[in-house]
């Protein structure tokens, strides 16, 4: 990995007191890397490498303090499995739990002293519990709803997690809690390569108001499930493997393995900002030169998503004042592709089991809205096996979206499109393609 600056090494066998600039004297932890970025010891042009086969707890959710110019790279060194960047809080301290009665136990999760693992965040919005290797999906809204073993709820104001358990949860084995956030909040001119990103209640990687981002050769897994606090419907959960919000440009997502995600493996989504506001100070018109290729995607609720719309300007009470839309240069999707990806088992994983809105899950392709100009192609992919259907798409008119030359494998008699207004089954794929304009040259397989 060439760099014009310094290369820093991180190993669990290292010491944070050492300089980190050599394999012989590496740093030991993610908090030390974050400290170095804050102090200006690690700047743009530098490379941070994690020791292959080692595990590091923490997350890079705020890199806004990066100084200098050039590309910042996060990668791996040495031989072995990809180094793990782990967002889980490890709930391994029995004395941190307080018994409430009726098989309910509470932990002060915003206190770093109550757990090990990821202490880079005090967030308590738990999206996923993993207990002894099993994904648990029983998130509830209040303690009164905790009925079954390992049901849980979060009190964001009090900073607590409450769990239903017949015994002290930490005495029942390995208990891991994935909280809200991003394992990597990408910034412009950034490379994330050769890492294993695991355990986050929000996103694995999010690209927002950034360009020149490269996400290559990583494994991204066990992502999502936290409550989307900005959504008007309480209890709505979210979380994507790689999310490219509107105003992402020159982005490459290539050669990754993305699995076990609550929502979508990869998504290009967002609402325009045509008129800046206090809450939205950056103009956002669309995406350009975003390419997702040669990835392996499995066991996510959906494999690939697009949605786009104009700006809804509202007053302080949420009432709609006016709708704005920019359709000029740079609007919508410009030269964007999803190609050569191998997508399997949509809806088979824990995320689909956990989600209440199963109608929009268990599909490979998802599109809620195609309001903005559509310069995006989905070609040369393999979409094999889905719980519900091949595609969920709200728009029933052509928008410029191109989907073709793919290989689609469905069960005999399985619906192609999830909407009830599209009754076509696998055997009727030619009729569906003629009607929608999609996948006319694709290969359809029964399996």
C-alpha positions as CSV (number, residue, x, y, z in Angstrom):
1,X,0.0,0.0,0.0
2,X,1.9,3.0,-1.2
3,X,1.7,6.2,0.9
4,X,3.5,9.5,0.8
5,X,3.6,9.7,4.6
6,X,4.2,7.4,7.6
7,X,3.1,3.9,8.1
8,X,1.8,3.0,11.6
9,X,1.4,-0.6,12.8
10,X,-1.2,-1.9,15.4
11,X,-0.9,-5.3,17.1
12,X,-2.4,-6.8,20.2
13,X,1.2,-7.7,21.1
14,X,2.2,-4.0,20.9
15,X,2.2,-1.1,23.4
16,X,0.4,2.2,23.1
17,X,3.5,3.9,24.6
18,X,5.6,2.8,21.7
19,X,5.9,5.0,18.5
20,X,3.9,2.6,16.3
21,X,6.0,3.4,13.2
22,X,7.6,-0.1,12.9
23,X,6.6,-3.7,13.0
24,X,8.9,-4.2,16.0
25,X,7.3,-1.4,18.1
26,X,3.6,-1.3,17.1
27,X,0.7,0.3,19.0
28,X,-1.8,-2.0,20.6
29,X,-5.3,-0.4,20.4
30,X,-7.8,1.5,18.3
31,X,-8.1,4.2,21.0
32,X,-4.4,4.9,20.5
33,X,-5.0,5.4,16.8
34,X,-7.9,7.7,17.5
35,X,-5.8,9.7,19.9
36,X,-3.0,10.0,17.3
37,X,-5.5,11.3,14.7
38,X,-6.8,13.8,17.2
39,X,-3.3,15.0,18.1
40,X,-2.2,15.2,14.5
41,X,0.3,12.4,14.8
42,X,-1.6,10.4,12.1
43,X,-2.5,12.7,9.2
44,X,-3.6,12.4,5.6
45,X,-1.0,10.7,3.5
46,X,-0.4,8.2,6.3
47,X,-1.2,4.5,6.4
48,X,-2.5,2.6,9.5
49,X,-2.0,-1.2,9.3
50,X,-3.5,-3.8,11.7
51,X,-1.8,-7.1,12.4
52,X,-3.4,-10.0,10.4
53,X,-5.2,-12.5,12.7
54,X,-5.5,-10.1,15.6
55,X,-8.7,-8.6,17.1
56,X,-9.2,-4.9,17.9
57,X,-12.2,-3.4,19.6
58,X,-13.4,0.0,18.7
59,X,-14.7,2.1,15.8
60,X,-13.7,5.0,13.5
61,X,-17.0,6.9,13.6
62,X,-15.5,10.4,13.6
63,X,-12.4,11.2,11.5
64,X,-13.3,14.8,10.9
65,X,-10.2,16.0,12.8
66,X,-7.8,14.4,10.2
67,X,-5.2,17.0,9.2
68,X,-3.1,17.4,6.1
69,X,-3.6,16.4,2.5
70,X,-3.6,13.2,0.6
71,X,-5.1,9.7,1.0
72,X,-5.5,8.1,4.4
73,X,-5.4,4.3,4.3
74,X,-6.5,1.6,6.8
75,X,-5.3,-1.9,6.0
76,X,-3.5,-5.0,7.2
77,X,0.0,-6.4,7.5
78,X,1.4,-9.8,8.1
79,X,0.1,-13.2,7.2
80,X,-3.2,-14.7,8.3
81,X,-6.9,-13.9,8.4
82,X,-8.0,-10.3,8.0
83,X,-7.6,-8.3,11.3
84,X,-10.9,-7.8,13.0
85,X,-12.2,-4.4,13.8
86,X,-14.9,-5.3,16.4
87,X,-17.7,-3.0,17.5
88,X,-19.2,-5.3,20.0
89,X,-19.3,-4.4,23.7
90,X,-18.4,-7.5,25.6
91,X,-20.7,-8.0,28.6
92,X,-18.4,-10.2,30.7
93,X,-18.7,-8.6,34.2
94,X,-21.4,-10.3,36.3
95,X,-21.1,-7.6,39.0
96,X,-22.2,-5.0,36.5
97,X,-25.7,-6.3,36.3
98,X,-28.5,-5.4,38.8
99,X,-31.3,-7.8,39.4
100,X,-34.7,-6.1,39.0
101,X,-36.9,-9.1,39.7
102,X,-39.1,-11.2,37.4
103,X,-36.0,-12.4,35.5
104,X,-35.0,-8.9,34.5
105,X,-31.4,-7.7,34.7
106,X,-30.1,-4.2,34.0
107,X,-26.6,-2.9,33.1
108,X,-25.4,0.7,32.9
109,X,-24.1,0.3,29.4
110,X,-23.0,3.9,28.9
111,X,-20.4,3.3,31.6
112,X,-17.2,1.9,30.1
113,X,-16.4,0.3,33.5
114,X,-19.3,-2.2,33.1
115,X,-17.9,-4.0,30.1
116,X,-14.9,-4.7,28.0
117,X,-14.6,-4.7,24.2
118,X,-15.6,-1.6,22.4
119,X,-15.2,1.4,24.7
120,X,-14.8,3.9,21.8
121,X,-18.5,4.8,22.2
122,X,-20.9,5.3,25.1
123,X,-23.9,4.6,22.9
124,X,-26.5,2.2,24.3
125,X,-28.8,1.8,21.3
126,X,-28.3,-2.0,21.0
127,X,-29.2,-3.4,17.6
128,X,-28.0,-7.0,18.0
129,X,-27.2,-9.3,20.9
130,X,-25.0,-12.3,20.1
131,X,-24.9,-14.9,22.9
132,X,-22.6,-17.9,22.6
133,X,-22.5,-17.4,18.8
134,X,-26.3,-17.1,18.4
135,X,-27.9,-14.0,16.9
136,X,-30.8,-12.9,19.1
137,X,-33.6,-10.7,17.7
138,X,-35.9,-9.9,20.7
139,X,-35.5,-6.2,20.9
140,X,-38.5,-4.6,22.7
141,X,-39.7,-1.1,23.4
142,X,-40.1,-1.3,27.2
143,X,-39.2,-3.6,30.2
144,X,-42.9,-4.6,30.4
145,X,-42.5,-6.3,27.0
146,X,-39.6,-8.5,28.2
147,X,-41.2,-12.0,28.3
148,X,-39.0,-14.5,26.6
149,X,-35.4,-15.5,27.3
150,X,-33.0,-12.8,26.0
151,X,-35.6,-10.3,25.1
152,X,-34.1,-6.8,25.7
153,X,-34.8,-3.1,25.7
154,X,-32.7,0.0,25.9
155,X,-33.3,3.2,27.8
156,X,-31.3,5.8,25.8
157,X,-32.0,8.6,28.3
158,X,-30.8,6.5,31.3
159,X,-28.0,4.8,29.3
160,X,-29.2,1.3,30.3
161,X,-29.8,-2.1,28.8
162,X,-32.3,-4.4,30.4
163,X,-32.4,-8.1,29.5
164,X,-34.8,-11.0,30.4
165,X,-32.7,-13.9,31.8
166,X,-33.2,-16.6,34.4
167,X,-29.7,-16.0,35.6
168,X,-27.1,-13.2,35.6
169,X,-26.5,-12.8,31.8
170,X,-22.7,-12.6,32.1
171,X,-22.7,-16.0,33.8
172,X,-24.4,-17.7,30.8
173,X,-21.5,-17.4,28.4
174,X,-20.3,-14.9,25.9
175,X,-22.6,-12.0,25.6
176,X,-21.9,-9.4,22.9
177,X,-23.9,-6.2,22.3
178,X,-23.7,-4.3,19.0
179,X,-24.6,-0.6,19.5
180,X,-25.5,2.2,17.1
181,X,-22.8,4.0,15.0
182,X,-20.5,3.2,12.1
183,X,-17.4,1.0,12.2
184,X,-16.0,3.4,9.6
185,X,-17.4,6.8,8.8
186,X,-15.6,7.4,5.5
187,X,-14.0,10.7,4.7
188,X,-12.8,11.9,1.3
189,X,-9.6,10.2,-0.1
190,X,-9.8,7.2,2.2
191,X,-9.1,3.5,1.6
192,X,-10.4,0.7,3.8
193,X,-8.8,-2.5,2.7
194,X,-8.3,-6.1,3.9
195,X,-10.1,-5.8,7.2
196,X,-12.8,-7.8,9.0
197,X,-15.5,-5.3,10.2
198,X,-17.8,-7.0,12.6
199,X,-20.5,-6.1,15.1
200,X,-22.2,-2.7,14.8
201,X,-25.8,-1.7,15.3
202,X,-25.7,1.0,12.6
203,X,-23.6,0.7,9.4
204,X,-20.4,-1.1,8.6
205,X,-19.2,1.7,6.4
206,X,-21.0,4.9,5.6
207,X,-20.0,7.4,2.9
208,X,-21.5,10.9,3.4
209,X,-20.4,14.1,1.7
210,X,-17.2,12.4,0.6
211,X,-15.4,11.5,-2.6
212,X,-12.4,9.3,-3.5
213,X,-13.4,6.5,-1.2
214,X,-12.2,2.9,-1.7
215,X,-13.7,-0.1,0.2
216,X,-11.8,-3.2,-1.0
217,X,-11.3,-6.7,0.0
218,X,-13.0,-6.5,3.4
219,X,-15.3,-8.7,5.2
220,X,-18.3,-6.8,6.6
221,X,-20.7,-8.7,8.9
222,X,-23.1,-8.7,11.8
223,X,-24.3,-5.2,11.1
224,X,-27.5,-3.2,12.0
225,X,-30.6,-3.5,14.1
226,X,-30.4,-0.3,16.1
227,X,-33.4,2.1,16.3
228,X,-33.4,4.8,13.7
229,X,-33.9,7.7,16.0
230,X,-34.5,10.3,13.2
231,X,-37.4,8.3,11.8
232,X,-40.9,9.5,12.8
233,X,-42.2,6.0,13.6
234,X,-40.8,4.9,17.0
235,X,-39.0,1.5,17.0
236,X,-38.0,1.5,13.4
237,X,-34.7,-0.3,13.0
238,X,-32.0,0.1,10.4
239,X,-28.4,-0.7,9.4
240,X,-26.5,-1.4,6.2
241,X,-23.3,-3.0,5.3
242,X,-22.0,-0.2,3.1
243,X,-24.2,2.9,2.7
244,X,-23.5,5.7,0.2
245,X,-25.7,8.6,1.1
246,X,-26.5,11.2,-1.5
247,X,-23.5,13.4,-2.3
248,X,-21.1,10.5,-2.6
249,X,-18.7,10.7,-5.6
250,X,-15.9,8.6,-7.0
251,X,-16.5,5.6,-4.7
252,X,-15.4,2.0,-5.3
253,X,-16.8,-0.9,-3.3
254,X,-15.0,-3.9,-4.6
255,X,-14.1,-7.5,-3.7
256,X,-15.8,-7.5,-0.3
257,X,-17.7,-10.2,1.5
258,X,-20.8,-8.7,3.1
259,X,-23.1,-10.9,5.2
260,X,-25.6,-11.0,8.1
261,X,-26.9,-7.5,7.8
262,X,-30.2,-6.3,9.2
263,X,-31.1,-4.2,6.2
264,X,-29.2,-4.0,2.9
265,X,-25.7,-5.2,2.0
266,X,-25.0,-2.1,-0.2
267,X,-27.2,1.0,-0.7
268,X,-27.2,4.3,-2.6
269,X,-29.9,6.3,-1.0
270,X,-30.9,9.8,0.1
271,X,-33.0,12.9,-0.1
272,X,-31.7,16.0,-2.0
273,X,-30.7,19.2,-0.2
274,X,-31.5,21.9,-2.7
275,X,-31.9,24.6,-0.2
276,X,-29.6,24.5,2.8
277,X,-31.0,24.7,6.3
278,X,-29.5,24.8,9.8
279,X,-29.9,21.0,10.1
280,X,-28.8,20.4,6.4
281,X,-26.0,22.9,5.7
282,X,-24.5,21.0,2.7
283,X,-26.0,20.9,-0.8
284,X,-26.7,17.4,-2.0
285,X,-27.9,16.7,-5.5
286,X,-26.8,13.1,-6.3
287,X,-24.2,10.5,-6.8
288,X,-21.5,10.2,-9.5
289,X,-19.0,7.5,-10.4
290,X,-20.0,5.1,-7.7
291,X,-19.2,1.5,-8.6
292,X,-20.0,-1.7,-6.6
293,X,-18.4,-4.7,-8.2
294,X,-17.2,-8.3,-7.6
295,X,-18.5,-8.5,-4.1
296,X,-20.0,-11.6,-2.4
297,X,-23.2,-10.8,-0.6
298,X,-25.2,-13.3,1.5
299,X,-27.8,-13.6,4.3
300,X,-28.8,-9.9,4.2
301,X,-32.5,-8.8,4.2
302,X,-31.8,-7.3,0.8
303,X,-28.7,-7.3,-1.4
304,X,-28.7,-3.9,-3.2
305,X,-30.9,-0.9,-2.7
306,X,-31.6,2.4,-4.4
307,X,-33.9,5.2,-3.3
308,X,-33.8,8.9,-4.2
309,X,-36.1,11.9,-3.9
310,X,-36.2,15.6,-3.8
311,X,-36.2,17.8,-0.7
312,X,-39.2,18.2,1.6
313,X,-38.9,21.4,3.5
314,X,-40.8,21.3,6.8
315,X,-41.5,23.7,9.7
316,X,-40.4,23.1,13.3
317,X,-43.5,21.0,13.8
318,X,-42.8,18.7,10.9
319,X,-45.5,20.2,8.6
320,X,-44.6,20.2,4.9
321,X,-43.9,23.7,3.6
322,X,-42.8,23.0,0.1
323,X,-41.0,20.4,-2.1
324,X,-37.8,21.1,-4.0
325,X,-36.0,19.2,-6.6
326,X,-32.8,19.7,-8.6
327,X,-32.8,18.0,-12.0
328,X,-29.9,19.8,-13.5
329,X,-26.2,18.8,-13.8
330,X,-25.2,16.3,-11.1
331,X,-28.7,15.3,-10.2
332,X,-29.5,11.8,-9.2
333,X,-27.4,8.9,-10.3
334,X,-24.6,9.7,-12.7
335,X,-22.4,6.9,-14.1
336,X,-23.1,4.4,-11.3
337,X,-22.9,0.6,-11.5
338,X,-23.6,-2.6,-9.7
339,X,-21.8,-5.3,-11.6
340,X,-20.2,-8.7,-11.2
341,X,-21.6,-9.3,-7.7
342,X,-22.6,-12.7,-6.4
343,X,-25.7,-12.4,-4.2
344,X,-27.2,-15.3,-2.3
345,X,-29.8,-16.1,0.3
346,X,-31.6,-12.8,0.6
347,X,-33.7,-12.9,3.8
348,X,-32.1,-16.0,5.2
349,X,-30.2,-14.2,8.0
350,X,-31.0,-12.8,11.4
351,X,-32.0,-9.4,10.1
352,X,-35.0,-10.7,8.2
353,X,-36.1,-12.7,11.2
354,X,-35.9,-9.5,13.3
355,X,-37.6,-7.1,11.0
356,X,-41.4,-6.5,11.4
357,X,-41.8,-5.3,7.7
358,X,-41.0,-8.6,6.0
359,X,-42.9,-7.5,2.8
360,X,-39.9,-5.4,1.7
361,X,-37.3,-8.0,2.9
362,X,-36.1,-11.3,1.5
363,X,-35.4,-9.8,-1.9
364,X,-32.2,-9.1,-3.8
365,X,-33.1,-5.7,-5.3
366,X,-35.0,-3.0,-3.4
367,X,-36.2,0.3,-4.7
368,X,-38.6,2.5,-2.6
369,X,-38.4,5.5,-4.8
370,X,-36.7,6.5,-8.1
371,X,-37.7,10.2,-8.2
372,X,-34.3,11.6,-9.3
373,X,-32.5,11.0,-12.7
374,X,-31.4,7.4,-13.0
375,X,-28.0,6.9,-14.6
376,X,-27.4,3.5,-12.9
377,X,-27.0,0.0,-14.3
378,X,-27.3,-3.4,-12.6
379,X,-25.7,-5.9,-14.9
380,X,-23.6,-9.1,-14.9
381,X,-24.6,-10.2,-11.4
382,X,-25.7,-13.5,-10.0
383,X,-28.9,-13.3,-7.8
384,X,-29.4,-16.7,-6.3
385,X,-32.1,-17.7,-3.8
386,X,-34.4,-15.3,-1.9
387,X,-37.0,-15.9,0.7
388,X,-39.7,-13.8,-1.0
389,X,-38.9,-12.6,-4.5
390,X,-36.2,-11.3,-6.8
391,X,-37.1,-7.6,-6.5
392,X,-39.2,-5.1,-4.6
393,X,-39.9,-1.9,-6.5
394,X,-42.5,0.7,-5.8
395,X,-42.2,2.6,-9.2
396,X,-44.1,0.8,-11.9
397,X,-42.9,3.1,-14.8
398,X,-39.6,3.3,-16.6
399,X,-37.2,5.7,-14.9
400,X,-34.0,5.0,-16.8
401,X,-32.8,2.3,-14.5
402,X,-31.1,-0.5,-16.4
403,X,-31.2,-4.1,-15.1
404,X,-30.0,-6.8,-17.5
405,X,-27.5,-9.6,-18.3
406,X,-27.9,-11.1,-14.8
407,X,-28.4,-14.7,-13.6
408,X,-31.5,-15.1,-11.4
409,X,-32.3,-18.3,-9.6
410,X,-35.7,-18.7,-7.9
411,X,-37.8,-21.6,-6.7
412,X,-40.4,-23.1,-9.0
413,X,-43.5,-21.0,-8.8
414,X,-41.8,-18.1,-6.9
415,X,-42.9,-14.6,-7.6
416,X,-40.4,-12.4,-9.4
417,X,-41.5,-9.1,-8.0
418,X,-42.8,-8.7,-4.4
419,X,-45.6,-6.2,-5.1
420,X,-49.0,-7.8,-5.2
421,X,-49.8,-6.0,-8.4
422,X,-47.1,-8.1,-10.1
423,X,-48.3,-11.7,-10.1
424,X,-45.7,-13.1,-12.5
425,X,-43.9,-16.2,-11.4
426,X,-40.6,-17.7,-12.5
427,X,-42.0,-19.4,-15.5
428,X,-43.5,-16.1,-16.6
429,X,-40.2,-14.2,-16.6
430,X,-40.4,-13.3,-20.3
431,X,-43.8,-11.6,-19.7
432,X,-42.4,-9.8,-16.7
433,X,-39.4,-8.6,-18.6
434,X,-41.5,-7.4,-21.5
435,X,-43.7,-5.4,-19.1
436,X,-41.0,-3.9,-17.0
437,X,-38.1,-3.7,-19.5
438,X,-35.8,-5.4,-17.0
439,X,-33.6,-8.5,-17.4
440,X,-34.6,-9.2,-21.0
441,X,-31.2,-10.7,-21.7
442,X,-30.7,-12.3,-18.3
443,X,-30.6,-16.0,-17.5
444,X,-33.4,-17.4,-15.4
445,X,-32.8,-20.6,-13.5
446,X,-35.0,-22.8,-11.3
447,X,-33.3,-24.0,-8.1
